[in-house]
């Protein structure tokens, strides 16, 4: 489990592509200090398993399903990546509950800088917007954010990025047309499941 608070921005060092998978090597000098083989790490919000380590990088296998459902297939050597180590339960939990299970990808519409923040508009898949509410939580490329607004007529979600977020994540590099991984609030999906199964009616 993760919290959506990015611990380091890494950089893709190498990609080895196969027929049904890929091997990513990501430079992450800070993260590797607290990693072991078999540990989980979120890469742009996608939970991956560390398969090998060097003093400044880690390697992870990415299956074809993950490549097809996330924006990881768009990464190239040199791409900046948001990294988050798995949460420790003995520490304060900032952000919100993020599983690292990407629900889909959205497309950046615009990133507008301001004096104290930047406005990021993302067009989301229509089937995901039902889980999004203003002032609710959403993870974009693994970053825990508060939804500013959502336009149901266009499926465009607006979030506001503070300078800290811009400085410590890869969101400042986003341009129109870029894909971002979206993970909606898992609590909304549980509520939908309960309602659909009639659990709230006592059945």
CORPEJO-V796124 format. One record per pair of residues at least 4 apart in sequence whose ideal C-beta (glycine too) atoms are under 8 Angstrom apart, sorted by the first residue. I is the first residue (numbers start at 1). J is the second residue. D is the distance in whole Angstrom. If there is no record, write none. Layout:
I	J	D
I	J	D
This chain:
1	86	7
1	87	5
1	97	7
1	98	7
1	99	6
1	100	8
2	42	5
2	47	7
2	84	5
2	86	6
2	87	6
2	95	8
2	98	4
2	99	7
2	100	6
2	142	7
3	84	7
3	87	5
3	93	5
3	94	6
3	95	4
3	96	7
3	97	7
3	98	6
3	144	6
4	45	8
4	84	7
4	95	4
4	96	6
4	98	4
4	137	8
4	139	5
4	142	6
4	143	6
4	144	2
4	145	8
5	84	7
5	94	5
5	95	5
5	144	6
6	82	5
6	83	7
6	84	6
6	142	7
6	143	6
6	168	6
6	169	5
7	30	7
7	31	6
7	83	6
7	84	5
7	85	6
8	28	6
8	30	5
8	31	5
8	83	5
9	80	5
9	81	7
9	82	6
9	83	7
9	168	7
9	169	6
9	170	6
10	26	5
10	27	6
10	28	4
10	31	7
10	43	8
10	80	7
10	81	5
10	83	5
11	26	7
11	27	5
11	78	6
11	79	7
11	80	6
11	81	7
12	24	7
12	25	8
12	26	6
12	27	8
12	75	5
12	76	7
12	77	5
12	78	6
12	79	5
12	81	6
13	25	5
13	26	6
13	27	5
13	57	6
13	77	7
14	23	8
14	24	8
14	25	4
14	77	7
15	22	6
15	23	7
15	24	6
15	25	8
15	75	7
15	76	7
15	77	6
16	22	6
16	23	4
16	25	8
17	22	5
18	22	6
18	23	8
20	63	7
20	64	5
21	61	6
21	62	6
21	63	5
21	64	6
21	67	8
22	61	8
22	62	5
22	67	6
23	51	8
23	59	6
23	60	7
23	61	6
23	62	7
24	43	7
24	48	8
24	59	7
24	60	5
24	62	6
24	72	7
24	75	7
25	57	6
25	58	7
25	59	5
26	43	7
26	57	6
26	58	6
26	59	8
26	60	7
26	81	6
26	83	7
27	56	6
27	57	5
28	32	6
28	56	7
28	57	6
28	58	6
28	83	6
29	33	8
29	55	8
29	56	4
29	57	8
31	35	6
31	41	7
31	58	7
31	83	5
31	85	6
32	53	6
32	54	7
32	55	7
32	56	6
32	57	7
32	58	6
34	85	6
35	39	5
35	41	7
35	50	5
35	53	6
35	58	6
35	85	7
36	50	7
36	53	8
37	50	6
37	51	7
37	52	6
37	53	6
38	49	6
38	50	7
39	49	7
39	50	5
39	85	8
39	86	7
40	47	5
40	48	7
40	49	6
40	50	8
40	86	5
40	100	7
41	47	8
41	48	6
41	49	8
41	50	6
41	58	7
41	60	7
41	83	6
41	84	7
41	85	6
41	86	7
42	46	6
42	47	6
42	48	7
42	82	8
42	83	7
42	84	4
42	85	8
42	86	8
42	98	7
42	100	5
42	142	5
43	48	5
43	60	7
43	72	7
43	81	5
43	82	7
43	83	6
43	142	8
44	70	7
44	71	6
44	72	7
44	75	8
44	81	5
44	82	5
44	141	4
44	142	5
44	170	7
44	180	8
44	181	5
45	70	8
45	82	7
45	98	7
45	100	7
45	102	6
45	139	5
45	140	7
45	141	5
45	142	3
45	143	7
45	181	4
45	183	6
46	62	8
46	66	6
46	70	5
46	72	6
46	100	6
46	102	5
46	142	7
46	181	6
47	99	7
47	100	3
47	101	7
48	60	4
48	61	8
48	62	7
48	66	8
49	60	6
49	61	7
50	58	5
50	59	7
50	60	6
51	59	5
51	60	6
51	61	6
52	58	7
52	59	4
53	57	8
53	58	5
53	59	8
54	58	8
62	66	5
62	67	6
62	72	6
63	67	7
64	68	6
65	69	6
66	70	6
66	72	6
67	72	6
67	73	4
68	73	7
69	102	6
69	104	7
69	105	8
70	102	5
70	105	6
70	181	5
71	75	8
71	105	5
71	141	7
71	178	8
71	179	4
71	180	6
71	181	5
72	181	8
74	79	8
74	178	8
74	179	5
75	79	4
75	81	7
80	170	4
80	173	6
81	170	6
82	141	5
82	142	5
82	143	6
82	169	5
82	170	5
82	171	8
84	98	8
84	142	6
87	91	8
87	93	7
94	144	8
95	137	8
95	144	3
96	137	4
96	139	8
96	144	5
96	185	7
97	185	8
97	186	6
97	187	8
98	139	5
98	142	7
98	144	6
98	183	6
99	183	7
99	186	6
100	142	8
100	183	8
101	183	7
102	181	5
102	182	7
102	183	6
103	128	6
103	131	8
103	182	6
103	183	5
103	184	5
104	124	7
104	125	5
104	127	8
104	128	6
104	182	5
105	125	8
105	179	5
105	180	7
105	181	6
105	182	6
106	122	4
106	123	6
106	124	4
106	125	7
106	140	7
106	157	7
106	179	7
106	180	5
106	182	5
107	122	7
107	123	5
107	177	6
107	178	7
107	179	6
107	180	8
108	120	7
108	121	7
108	122	6
108	174	5
108	175	7
108	176	6
108	177	7
108	178	5
108	179	8
108	180	6
109	121	4
109	122	6
109	123	5
109	156	6
109	176	6
110	119	8
110	120	8
110	121	5
110	176	6
111	118	6
111	119	7
111	120	5
111	121	8
111	171	8
111	172	8
111	174	5
111	175	7
111	176	8
112	118	6
112	119	4
112	120	8
112	121	8
113	118	5
114	118	6
114	119	7
116	162	8
116	163	7
117	160	5
117	161	6
117	162	5
117	163	7
118	160	7
118	161	5
118	166	6
118	172	8
119	148	8
119	158	6
119	159	8
119	160	6
119	161	8
120	140	8
120	158	7
120	159	5
120	160	7
120	161	6
120	171	7
120	174	7
121	156	5
121	157	7
121	158	5
122	140	6
122	156	7
122	157	5
122	158	8
122	159	8
122	180	6
122	182	8
123	154	7
123	155	6
123	156	5
123	157	8
124	128	5
124	129	5
124	132	7
124	155	5
124	156	8
124	157	5
124	182	6
125	129	8
125	155	7
125	182	8
126	155	5
128	132	7
128	182	6
128	184	6
129	150	6
129	152	7
129	155	5
129	157	7
130	192	8
131	184	4
131	185	6
131	188	4
131	189	6
131	192	8
132	136	6
132	138	6
132	147	6
132	150	5
132	157	6
132	184	6
133	147	7
133	150	7
133	188	8
134	147	6
134	148	7
134	149	5
134	150	6
135	146	6
135	147	6
136	146	7
136	147	5
136	185	6
136	188	8
137	144	6
137	145	7
137	146	7
137	147	7
137	185	5
138	145	6
138	146	8
138	147	5
138	157	7
138	159	7
138	182	7
138	183	7
138	184	6
138	185	7
139	143	6
139	144	6
139	145	7
139	181	8
139	182	7
139	183	4
140	145	6
140	159	7
140	171	7
140	180	5
140	181	7
140	182	6
141	169	7
141	170	7
141	171	7
141	180	5
141	181	5
142	181	7
142	183	8
143	165	7
143	169	5
143	171	6
145	159	5
145	161	8
145	165	8
146	159	7
146	160	8
147	157	6
147	158	8
147	159	6
148	158	5
148	159	5
148	160	5
149	157	8
149	158	5
150	155	8
150	156	7
150	157	5
150	158	7
151	155	7
151	156	5
151	158	8
161	165	5
161	166	5
161	171	6
161	172	8
162	166	7
163	167	6
164	168	6
165	169	6
165	171	6
166	171	7
166	172	4
167	172	7
170	174	7
174	178	5
174	180	7
184	188	6
184	189	7
185	189	8
186	190	6
187	191	6
188	192	7
189	193	6
190	194	6
191	195	6
192	196	6
193	197	6
194	199	4
194	200	6
195	199	7
195	200	6
197	203	8
198	203	4
199	203	7
